[in-house]
Amino acid sequence: MDFTRIDPQTIMWAIAKAVFLAVGGAEGIVAVIKAIARRRSAEHKMLVGLTRKSLKDEMLNAIIRDYTTPTQMEVVSKLYAPYIKSGGNGYIKDLYERFMDLPVREHTREG
């Protein structure tokens, strides 16, 4: 048989049918979709948590120092918007408001 003459759509349907049967039909497909959703949910929670930690560390450092730097301002700004869109909480929002009120100046090495 000359496989170069088979319609690509026919090949895709054959592959889809094989995958469907391999995972156990409709129930298998549902189980795969649920597993993917659980994994994405866990990954989402992990990313939000890591972003929260990064924001908290950066902003508290600046608040304690009583000023921020242009670099620190850029880092915090780039992390804050996606954090809020991802369901971030009020604690970080409160820190962000305090952080944004800080004076901005170049970091100086002390001692």
Secondary structure as GFF3:
##gff-version 3
##sequence-region A 1 111
A	DSSP	three_ten_helix	3	5	.	.	.	ID=ss1
A	DSSP	alpha_helix	8	22	.	.	.	ID=ss2
A	DSSP	alpha_helix	25	65	.	.	.	ID=ss3
A	DSSP	alpha_helix	70	85	.	.	.	ID=ss4
A	DSSP	alpha_helix	90	100	.	.	.	ID=ss5
###
